Amino acid sequence: MEIAEALALIREIPDYPKPGIRFQDITPLLANAGAFSTITKKFASFAEHGTLVAGIEARGFIFASAVAHELNSGFIPIRKAGKLPHHTISQSYGLEYGSDTLEIHVDAITPGDSVLLIDDVLATGGTIAAAIELIQRSGGHVAHVLALLEIDGLSGRRNLREKFPTVDLTSLAVF
């Protein structure tokens, strides 16, 4: 299956979860073994030898864990605050109305590790920026950032480029 065919399975749900939002439902893509495999293999093609794979809660976990399996690499969950059971480091980031915090275990990344970072959607870039900062503060190097979808008009790509000019960023589709 081609990438475009896999992406065509994503359905748009208008006005969900609130009016004006065009929610991108990836569940049909995930339910199709060929499509899910196509996306997993495409994401895995961006990995360097020995790369760890990190995924951002929640839908980033789906793709990142599959890519880690494909690469026979470790998977690092980047979670919302208070969800990891061991000692963590945290990074707060701004939202339109407030803030949120991401965490990883203090021992998840060894200094010098190369990390492939995956999330489902790139919007404003705030969540991905916080994840990059966590990886860097742990001594890791972000080899590449991957997003299944990118929302046009929210300046996420520009925001990440300004803050992390040397980090490679790829999204498979823009809407």
TILUM-66228 format. One record per residue (C-alpha): residue number from 1; x, y, z; residue in one letter. Coordinates in Angstrom, 1 decimal, padded with zeros to 4 digits. Layout:
N
(bake NUM (X Y Z) A) ...
//
This chain:
175
(bake 1 (000.0 000.0 000.0) M) (bake 2 (001.2 003.5 -000.8) E) (bake 3 (001.5 006.3 001.8) I) (bake 4 (-001.3 008.3 000.1) A) (bake 5 (-003.7 005.3 000.2) E) (bake 6 (-003.0 004.8 003.9) A) (bake 7 (-003.5 008.5 004.7) L) (bake 8 (-006.7 008.5 002.7) A) (bake 9 (-008.2 006.2 005.3) L) (bake 10 (-008.1 009.0 007.9) I) (bake 11 (-011.5 010.5 008.3) R) (bake 12 (-012.3 014.0 009.3) E) (bake 13 (-014.9 014.6 011.9) I) (bake 14 (-016.2 018.2 011.8) P) (bake 15 (-017.0 020.1 015.0) D) (bake 16 (-015.4 017.5 017.3) Y) (bake 17 (-014.8 017.7 020.1) P) (bake 18 (-016.2 021.3 019.8) K) (bake 19 (-017.5 023.6 017.1) P) (bake 20 (-014.8 024.7 014.6) G) (bake 21 (-012.5 021.8 015.2) I) (bake 22 (-011.8 019.4 012.3) R) (bake 23 (-010.8 016.2 014.2) F) (bake 24 (-008.7 013.8 012.2) Q) (bake 25 (-009.8 010.2 013.2) D) (bake 26 (-006.9 007.9 012.6) I) (bake 27 (-008.7 004.7 013.8) T) (bake 28 (-009.6 003.5 010.2) P) (bake 29 (-005.9 003.7 009.3) L) (bake 30 (-004.9 001.8 012.5) L) (bake 31 (-007.6 -000.9 011.8) A) (bake 32 (-006.2 -001.6 008.4) N) (bake 33 (-003.1 -003.8 008.8) A) (bake 34 (-001.6 -002.8 005.4) G) (bake 35 (-002.0 001.0 006.1) A) (bake 36 (-000.6 000.7 009.6) F) (bake 37 (002.3 -001.3 008.4) S) (bake 38 (003.0 001.2 005.6) T) (bake 39 (003.1 004.1 008.0) I) (bake 40 (005.2 002.2 010.5) T) (bake 41 (007.8 001.3 007.8) K) (bake 42 (007.9 004.8 006.5) K) (bake 43 (008.5 006.2 009.9) F) (bake 44 (011.2 003.5 010.6) A) (bake 45 (013.0 004.6 007.4) S) (bake 46 (014.0 007.8 009.1) F) (bake 47 (015.9 006.0 011.9) A) (bake 48 (019.6 005.9 012.4) E) (bake 49 (021.3 002.8 013.7) H) (bake 50 (020.9 002.3 017.4) G) (bake 51 (018.1 004.9 017.7) T) (bake 52 (015.7 004.8 020.6) L) (bake 53 (012.1 005.7 019.7) V) (bake 54 (010.1 008.1 021.8) A) (bake 55 (006.3 008.7 021.6) G) (bake 56 (004.2 011.4 023.0) I) (bake 57 (001.1 010.5 024.9) E) (bake 58 (-001.4 009.3 023.7) A) (bake 59 (-001.6 008.7 020.0) R) (bake 60 (002.1 009.1 019.5) G) (bake 61 (002.5 005.9 021.6) F) (bake 62 (000.7 003.9 018.9) I) (bake 63 (003.1 004.7 016.1) F) (bake 64 (006.3 005.0 018.2) A) (bake 65 (005.9 001.6 019.8) S) (bake 66 (005.2 000.0 016.4) A) (bake 67 (008.3 001.7 015.0) V) (bake 68 (010.4 000.6 017.9) A) (bake 69 (009.3 -002.9 017.3) H) (bake 70 (010.1 -002.7 013.6) E) (bake 71 (013.6 -001.4 014.4) L) (bake 72 (014.2 -003.7 017.3) N) (bake 73 (014.8 -000.6 019.4) S) (bake 74 (013.7 000.6 022.8) G) (bake 75 (010.5 002.7 023.3) F) (bake 76 (010.5 005.7 025.5) I) (bake 77 (007.0 006.9 026.6) P) (bake 78 (006.7 010.7 027.1) I) (bake 79 (003.7 011.1 029.4) R) (bake 80 (001.5 013.7 031.0) K) (bake 81 (002.6 014.7 034.5) A) (bake 82 (001.9 012.1 037.2) G) (bake 83 (001.5 009.1 035.0) K) (bake 84 (005.0 007.5 035.3) L) (bake 85 (005.8 005.5 038.4) P) (bake 86 (009.5 006.2 038.9) H) (bake 87 (011.6 009.3 039.3) H) (bake 88 (011.0 011.7 036.4) T) (bake 89 (012.1 014.9 034.9) I) (bake 90 (009.4 017.3 033.6) S) (bake 91 (008.9 020.1 031.1) Q) (bake 92 (006.0 022.5 031.2) S) (bake 93 (004.7 024.1 028.0) Y) (bake 94 (002.1 026.7 027.2) G) (bake 95 (-001.3 026.0 025.8) L) (bake 96 (-003.9 028.5 024.3) E) (bake 97 (-005.5 028.7 027.8) Y) (bake 98 (-003.1 027.5 030.4) G) (bake 99 (-000.2 025.1 030.5) S) (bake 100 (000.6 021.4 030.7) D) (bake 101 (003.6 019.3 031.6) T) (bake 102 (005.3 016.3 030.1) L) (bake 103 (007.6 013.8 031.9) E) (bake 104 (010.0 011.0 031.2) I) (bake 105 (011.8 008.7 033.6) H) (bake 106 (015.2 010.1 034.7) V) (bake 107 (016.9 006.9 033.5) D) (bake 108 (015.0 006.5 030.1) A) (bake 109 (017.8 008.1 028.0) I) (bake 110 (021.5 007.7 028.4) T) (bake 111 (023.7 010.7 027.5) P) (bake 112 (024.6 010.5 023.8) G) (bake 113 (021.5 008.4 022.8) D) (bake 114 (020.0 009.2 019.5) S) (bake 115 (016.2 009.5 019.7) V) (bake 116 (013.5 009.3 017.0) L) (bake 117 (010.6 011.4 018.3) L) (bake 118 (007.1 010.6 017.0) I) (bake 119 (003.7 012.2 017.6) D) (bake 120 (000.4 011.9 015.6) D) (bake 121 (-000.2 015.6 015.0) V) (bake 122 (002.0 018.8 014.7) L) (bake 123 (-000.2 021.7 015.7) A) (bake 124 (001.4 024.7 017.4) T) (bake 125 (004.6 022.8 018.2) G) (bake 126 (004.3 023.3 021.9) G) (bake 127 (004.0 019.6 022.9) T) (bake 128 (006.8 018.5 020.5) I) (bake 129 (009.0 021.3 021.7) A) (bake 130 (008.6 020.2 025.4) A) (bake 131 (009.4 016.6 024.3) A) (bake 132 (012.6 017.7 022.5) I) (bake 133 (013.6 019.7 025.6) E) (bake 134 (013.1 016.6 027.8) L) (bake 135 (015.2 014.5 025.5) I) (bake 136 (018.0 017.1 025.3) Q) (bake 137 (018.0 017.7 029.1) R) (bake 138 (018.4 013.9 029.5) S) (bake 139 (021.6 014.1 027.3) G) (bake 140 (019.9 012.6 024.3) G) (bake 141 (020.1 013.9 020.7) H) (bake 142 (016.8 014.2 018.7) V) (bake 143 (017.7 012.5 015.4) A) (bake 144 (014.4 013.3 013.7) H) (bake 145 (010.9 014.4 014.6) V) (bake 146 (008.0 012.7 012.8) L) (bake 147 (004.3 013.6 012.8) A) (bake 148 (001.6 011.7 010.9) L) (bake 149 (-000.3 015.0 010.3) L) (bake 150 (000.5 018.7 010.4) E) (bake 151 (-002.2 021.3 010.8) I) (bake 152 (-001.6 024.1 008.3) D) (bake 153 (-001.9 027.6 009.7) G) (bake 154 (-000.9 027.0 013.3) L) (bake 155 (002.8 027.8 012.7) S) (bake 156 (004.0 024.6 014.4) G) (bake 157 (006.8 024.0 011.9) R) (bake 158 (008.0 027.6 012.1) R) (bake 159 (007.9 027.6 015.9) N) (bake 160 (010.0 024.4 016.1) L) (bake 161 (012.4 025.7 013.4) R) (bake 162 (013.0 028.9 015.4) E) (bake 163 (013.6 027.0 018.6) K) (bake 164 (015.4 024.0 017.3) F) (bake 165 (016.9 024.9 013.9) P) (bake 166 (019.1 021.8 013.6) T) (bake 167 (016.3 019.2 014.3) V) (bake 168 (014.9 017.5 011.2) D) (bake 169 (011.1 017.5 011.0) L) (bake 170 (008.9 015.4 008.7) T) (bake 171 (005.1 015.2 008.6) S) (bake 172 (003.4 012.8 006.2) L) (bake 173 (000.4 015.0 005.4) A) (bake 174 (-000.6 018.6 005.9) V) (bake 175 (-004.3 019.6 006.4) F) 
//
